[in-house]
Amino acid sequence: MIQIAVLGYGTVGSGVVKVMESNHDSIREKAGVDLGVKYVLDLRDFPGDPIQEKIVHDFEVILQDPEVRIVVETMGGLEPAFTFTKKALEAGKSVCTSNKELVARHGTELIQTAREHGASYMFEASCGGGIPIIRPLRTCLCADVIDEITGILNGTTNYILTKMIEEGREFSDVLKEAQQKGYAERNPEADVEGHDACRKIAILSSLAYGKRVDFTDIYTEGITGITPADIQYAKAMGKTIKLLAFSRKEGESVTAMVSPYLVDKEDPLASVNGVFNAIFVHGNMLGDAMFYGQGAGKEATASAVAADVIEEAQVLGRSVMSSWDPQKLALTDVSGTAKRFFVRARGEEAEFSRAQAVFGVAEMVRAGLPGEYGFVTEKMTEEAFQEKAGEFGAVISRLRLREKEALGD
């Protein structure tokens, strides 16, 4: 039997233990590996829980036990997750994780450490929860040249936007509900400000393009500024609002961004609601492929972690190819990227002619809101829009439009 240690007995960690124990016989029959959980590392005790007999409080117990061949890191955060992961890899133990923050910041180093010590570092569950996307990128799609990834990569924000659109509620109200249901953390900043989606698109882009994409270089906006008024205009336009993460590679140039977009109802991404995620990958031979599924949740994420455990068990003693060049890819300044914008403006519809003169307006949008009107600009760069918005002086808010010509779909 191949022994496993799980670091952290929280939502994901307990889910992994459940999968390993409940599906033990099925995994052995289908995958040909006999897996057992020997230790669970946690600061807490769990009296009355059968897991208590496997609880340890000292990582050294795991590190020094030669029977433990695979370590599952579900602690979250950077420390002590990074230190524990690196020590495990240096000891020749393979590691798999759901920790997108750790992978985004230290993935390059940890992959290299794994390779140097005949181990594997895998992170399927770090992007898209239970959606298989990392493995397809490094195996099924490795014959293609991937040039674009676009998706809804955060279940919390997608849930909030779905509720706001369907029920006409305020952001703060739906956020509280999401926290009560366990879809949002007590401190939701990483989700609602777009940081979580940013880390995920950085990981996916690094794998797809073969060089390191630094998440700190990616332009990122969240959904905290979205209001019922924005949604009212979106409905008037026959569109919905989604937080999208995308990256596109043209030659040696890569553009990446996380931002709310207006999406046509006919677009497949428009129907991705609640905590579900969807990821479009474009290859030069394949064209478009869409990966869809539950992007968050105990069982879905644990299932993805367990899949990594099984693959690592099947290749013990050698590294699974899952890497990118440590050389950092320089991202294109998004100020030069062109698209159309939807603008809410203070004033009356009679002032539309001034907006036309400044922005080269394509169309007016009426939503029946007093003291303001909306319009869609002609296609222009981000930089040009900022200059014109400053000149116009009456902009309440703006949203980007997702269009084929803008995102290269």
C-alpha positions, 0 to 999 in steps of 0.5 A, spaced: 500 500 500 502 507 498 501 511 504 499 518 503 499 524 508 494 530 508 496 537 510 490 540 513 483 537 515 479 543 513 474 543 507 478 540 502 483 536 506 477 532 509 474 531 502 480 528 500 480 523 506 473 522 504 474 520 497 480 516 499 476 512 504 470 511 500 472 510 493 478 505 496 476 499 492 474 503 486 480 506 485 484 500 486 480 496 481 480 502 476 487 505 477 491 499 479 494 502 485 492 501 493 492 507 497 491 509 504 491 515 508 497 514 514 497 521 517 493 528 517 497 534 519 492 539 523 493 544 529 487 541 532 484 535 535 478 531 532 475 527 538 470 523 536 472 523 529 475 516 526 480 521 523 483 522 530 487 516 530 491 519 524 492 526 526 499 529 528 501 536 529 508 535 527 510 535 520 517 532 521 513 525 523 511 525 516 517 528 513 521 522 516 517 516 515 519 513 509 512 509 508 509 516 506 510 517 499 505 522 497 503 528 501 497 532 499 497 540 501 490 543 502 493 548 508 492 554 503 496 560 504 503 561 503 506 559 509 507 554 512 505 550 506 511 552 501 516 550 507 512 543 508 512 542 500 519 544 499 521 539 504 517 534 502 519 534 495 527 534 497 525 528 501 523 525 494 516 525 496 511 527 491 506 533 492 499 535 490 495 541 492 489 545 491 493 551 493 493 556 487 496 562 491 502 557 492 502 555 485 502 562 482 507 564 486 512 559 487 510 553 482 516 554 478 521 553 483 517 547 486 516 544 479 524 544 479 525 541 486 520 536 484 524 534 478 531 534 481 529 529 487 525 524 482 518 526 485 512 530 482 508 536 484 501 536 481 496 542 482 490 540 478 485 542 483 488 549 483 484 551 477 477 550 476 476 546 482 473 539 479 474 541 472 480 537 469 484 543 465 491 542 468 492 535 465 488 536 458 493 542 457 499 538 459 497 531 455 491 531 451 492 538 448 500 538 448 500 537 440 497 544 439 500 550 440 495 554 445 494 561 443 488 563 447 485 561 454 478 565 456 474 563 462 470 564 468 475 562 473 471 564 480 465 560 483 464 565 488 464 571 483 460 568 478 455 566 484 454 573 486 453 576 479 448 570 477 444 572 484 444 579 482 442 578 475 436 573 476 434 577 483 435 584 482 439 584 489 445 589 491 452 586 491 453 587 499 447 583 500 448 577 495 455 577 498 453 576 505 449 570 503 455 567 499 458 567 506 453 564 509 453 558 504 460 557 504 461 560 497 465 566 500 470 566 505 470 571 511 475 575 508 472 575 500 477 580 497 481 575 493 475 573 490 471 579 489 477 583 487 479 578 482 485 576 485 483 568 485 482 568 478 488 572 476 492 567 479 488 561 476 489 565 469 497 566 470 497 558 472 494 556 466 497 561 461 504 559 464 502 551 462 499 553 455 505 558 453 511 554 456 514 560 460 512 563 467 506 568 467 507 572 473 500 574 476 502 580 479 503 583 472 496 581 470 491 587 470 486 585 474 479 588 476 473 585 480 466 585 481 465 590 487 463 596 483 457 592 479 451 595 481 443 593 479 443 599 474 449 596 470 445 590 470 439 593 468 443 596 462 445 589 460 438 586 460 436 592 456 442 590 451 440 583 451 447 581 455 449 579 462 455 580 466 461 575 467 468 576 471 472 573 465 480 572 465 483 571 459 490 571 456 492 571 448 499 570 445 500 573 438 507 571 436 512 573 442 507 577 445 502 575 451 496 579 453 492 578 460 487 581 463 481 579 469 475 584 468 467 584 468 465 584 461 458 584 458 457 578 454 452 576 449 446 571 451 448 567 445 455 566 448 456 559 451 459 563 457 453 567 458 449 560 461 455 559 466 451 560 472 452 559 480 458 556 482 460 553 476 466 555 472 467 554 464 474 555 460 475 556 453 482 554 450 484 555 443 489 551 439 492 552 432 489 545 430 483 544 435 480 550 435 476 551 441 475 547 446 470 548 452 471 545 459 465 546 464 464 544 471 463 545 478 469 550 480 468 550 487 466 545 493 469 540 497 467 534 493 469 537 486 475 540 489 477 533 493 476 529 486 481 533 482 486 532 488 485 525 488 486 524 481 493 527 482 494 522 488 493 517 483 497 519 477 503 520 482 502 513 485 502 510 478 509 513 476 512 513 483 520 515 483 520 519 477 517 526 475 510 527 471 512 532 466 508 539 468 512 545 467 514 551 464 520 555 463 523 559 469 524 565 464 518 570 465 514 572 459 513 580 459 506 581 458 503 587 453 501 593 456 493 592 456 492 600 455 494 598 447 488 593 447 482 595 443 475 593 444 468 597 445 466 600 452 459 600 455 458 607 458 453 610 463 453 617 463 450 623 468 445 627 464 439 627 459 439 623 453 439 630 449 446 630 451 447 624 447 450 628 441 456 630 446 458 623 447 457 622 440 462 627 438 467 625 444 467 617 443 465 616 436 458 612 439 456 606 436 449 606 439 445 609 445 442 604 450 436 606 454 434 603 461 429 608 464 434 610 469 433 618 471 438 623 470 443 618 466 443 614 459 448 609 457 451 608 450 456 603 447 463 606 444 466 605 437 472 600 438 478 604 441 484 602 446 484 602 453 488 608 453 484 612 448 478 611 452 481 613 459 483 620 455 476 621 452 473 619 459 477 625 462 475 629 456 467 627 457 467 628 464 460 625 466 462 618 466 459 614 472 461 607 470 464 603 464 464 595 462 468 592 457 464 588 451 466 581 450 466 580 442 470 575 437 474 581 435 476 583 442 478 577 445 480 573 439 475 567 439 
